[in-house]
């Protein structure tokens, strides 16, 4: 009986998490982070293809 109760609790929790994930509002924090990363590195992925302006690269 205890195992059935725990199983139902786990199933309900999983269902609640799935439902909440589908109805959650857009994630504006990650969009802001991507925009800031693009300003700093020139790429949303964060990879730098060329050194930023005003920096010296040594061979």
RAGIQUI-V575417 format. One record per residue. N is the residue number from 0. PSI is psi in whole degrees, -180 to 180 (none if undefined). Layout:
n | psi
N | PSI
N | PSI
This chain:
n | psi
0 | -39
1 | -40
2 | -37
3 | -43
4 | -44
5 | -40
6 | -43
7 | -38
8 | -42
9 | -43
10 | -41
11 | -41
12 | -43
13 | -44
14 | -41
15 | -41
16 | -39
17 | -45
18 | -43
19 | -38
20 | -34
21 | -28
22 | 7
23 | 148
24 | 167
25 | 151
26 | 94
27 | -24
28 | -42
29 | -32
30 | -40
31 | -40
32 | -41
33 | -39
34 | -42
35 | -40
36 | -37
37 | -36
38 | -43
39 | -47
40 | -16
41 | 4
42 | 141
43 | -21
44 | -16
45 | -4
46 | 140
47 | 121
48 | -28
49 | 151
50 | 147
51 | 156
52 | 142
53 | 4
54 | 152
55 | 136
56 | 134
57 | 140
58 | none
